[in-house]
């Protein structure tokens, strides 16, 4: 879809596009202009190096396709990788957008495996969105690069907050993932 349209205007809240006569390659980052601005927060998890302390629930497995490690979620795991960051001042200044990118591979069709973003402030859930990975992975047995956009994350009044990004394996499936990137704009 992004290869078939071009932005011709907008005011920051509404954008106007026109259909191209000839499709042209456009990456998601180019289309959304994430490549021309720097994220407020960025974290990368590639399983081949020591992760930042914000990452939890990291289970790895040697890839059968190369010598690198990949993240693994099994039918015994209810939760997969979890990124947790507390007291983010930037959440108190404006609405934000979170971009989650990564490579995913399922060996079979998966059901009820969610990519989740939540923000809590005090004891109150201020933002919660989930995306069903089973509807996003088209091919089993091959790696797919997926992009997820969670927006708008509302302005949070309290600077005692917690941003979480995690994989919830409600359906108890097997899934592999690698090169996970979280960017907050």
Secondary structure, DSSP 8 states (H G I E B T S, - for coil): -TTSEEEEEE-SS-EEEEE-SS-----HHHHHTGGGS--SEEEEE-SSS---TTEE---EEE-SSSSSEEEEE-TT-SEEEEEEEE--GGGGTS-EEEEEEEEEE-SS---SEEEEEEEEETTEEEEEEEEEGGGT---TTS-EEEEEEEEEE---S-S-EEEEEEEEETT---EEEEEEEEEE-
